[in-house]
Amino acid sequence: MDKAELIEVAEHANSSKGEAQRYLEATLRNTRQALEGGGDVRNTGFGKFLCPRAQGHEGCQPADQNKMRIPVSKEAV
């Protein structure tokens, strides 16, 4: 489900499109801020979002097979 579809669902609940978009933007902003701060976000009945830390490791460049170091990273899941 994408952003436009979520806004459409809110419209069916008698919210205006603009109101639905503001609510969705606020929810996404707060979720993003929590994840950037290292927290987890749990929305009962909707899902759980976390941002685990991936360890750095050795990798291989596919084009020329040179070894490279892949740094530590964080990605929302």
C-alpha positions in Angstrom: 0.0 0.0 0.0 1.5 3.3 -1.0 1.0 6.8 0.4 -1.8 7.7 -2.1 -3.7 4.6 -1.2 -3.4 5.4 2.6 -4.8 8.9 2.0 -7.7 7.4 0.0 -8.5 5.1 2.9 -8.6 8.1 5.2 -11.0 9.9 2.9 -13.4 7.0 3.2 -13.4 7.7 7.0 -14.9 11.2 6.2 -11.6 13.0 6.4 -10.6 15.5 3.7 -7.8 14.6 1.5 -5.6 17.4 2.9 -6.4 16.4 6.5 -5.5 12.7 5.7 -2.3 13.8 4.0 -1.3 15.9 7.1 -2.0 13.0 9.4 0.0 10.6 7.2 3.0 13.0 6.9 3.0 13.5 10.7 3.0 9.7 11.3 5.8 9.1 8.8 7.9 12.0 10.2 7.5 10.7 13.7 8.4 7.1 12.6 11.4 8.4 10.7 12.6 10.4 13.7 12.2 7.5 16.1 14.2 5.2 13.8 16.9 7.8 13.3 17.2 8.1 17.0 17.8 4.4 17.4 14.3 3.5 18.6 11.8 0.9 17.4 8.3 1.8 16.4 5.4 -0.6 17.1 2.0 0.1 15.8 -0.5 -2.5 17.1 -2.4 -4.0 14.2 -0.2 -2.3 11.6 3.4 -3.4 12.1 6.7 -3.0 13.8 9.6 -1.0 12.4 13.2 -1.2 13.5 16.5 0.0 12.4 19.1 -2.8 13.1 22.8 -2.2 12.8 24.5 -4.2 10.1 28.1 -5.2 10.8 30.8 -4.1 8.5 32.2 -6.8 6.4 34.4 -7.7 3.3 32.6 -7.5 0.0 33.5 -8.0 -3.7 33.0 -5.4 -6.5 31.0 -7.4 -9.1 32.4 -5.5 -12.1 36.1 -6.3 -11.4 36.1 -8.7 -8.5 38.2 -6.4 -6.3 37.7 -6.8 -2.6 36.2 -3.9 -0.7 35.3 -3.1 2.9 31.5 -2.5 3.4 31.0 -0.2 6.3 28.7 -0.5 9.3 25.2 0.6 8.3 21.7 1.0 9.6 18.6 0.5 7.5 14.9 0.5 8.4 13.1 -2.8 8.2 
